[in-house]
Amino acid sequence: MFTSMHHDTAFPPVEQALREPNGLLAAGGDLIVVSGIDDAEAMVAAIHGRALADPAFRGQVDEAALRVLEAKSTFAGLRCDG
């Protein structure tokens, strides 16, 4: 089941994504798509803040980022030419 990330829900997108146990990131999701710069900035700030405070969550974020980059490399030809 995917958590809805719309403004008309009871929880803002950041809280939905981080909410235990079934928020998108808490449940093991690797990628969140949000609409609007305000939601994106809030999401980045919340994820970064939690990652700084919680080593286990930081590891989860690192693993998710690696999976996304590996998938991009495999399916979209990610190039890292510097």
N, C-alpha and C positions, 0 to 999 in steps of 0.2 A: 504494500500500500504506500502510495506517495502522499506526503503531507502537502496540502495546498499552501501556496505562498502568496495569497491575495490579500490586499488591504482590507477587504470586507470581512475578514475572519476575526475571531476573538483575540488572537495573538499576532503581534507584528512579525514579519518574516524572520528577523533575527532570532526571536524567542522560539519560533516554530522550528527553526533549523537546529537549535542547540538543546531544545527541550528533551530531557531524558524520559523514557527510554526510546521513544519512537520518532523524535525529530530527525530530519533527514541526515544530518551529520552524526548525531548520536547513534543512529541505527546503522551507520556504516556507509552512507552515501559519499561519493567521491566528488561530485560536481553539483553546484547549485546555480541555477539560472534565475536571475531576478530582473525585473523591469524597472528602469529608472536609476539614475545615479545616486539618489539619496539612499535607496535600499542597498545598492552595491557598497557604498561607503560605510554604511552602518554594519553590513555583513562582514566586511574586511576588518573593521575595528573590533567587532565582537569576537571573531575567530582569532585574531591576533592577540587580543587581551586574554582570552581563555588559554591559548597555546602558551603564552608566557607564564601563566599561573599554574598550569596543569601539564606536567611532563608526559603523562599517558595520552592526553588529548593532542599534544604537540606531535607525538609519534604517529598518532592516527592521521593527522593532517599531512605530515611528511609522506607517509605511505600512500595516502590518497593522491597527493600531488605527483608522486612518482608513477602511480598507475595511469593517471591522466596523460602524463608526458609519454609514457611507453605506448599507450593506445594511439596517441597522436603520431608518434614516430612510426608505428606499424601501419596505420591506416591513412595517414595524411602526409607522410614524408617530412616530418619535423626535421629542420636543419638547424644546427648550432655552429655556424661558421665563425662566430665571434664578431 
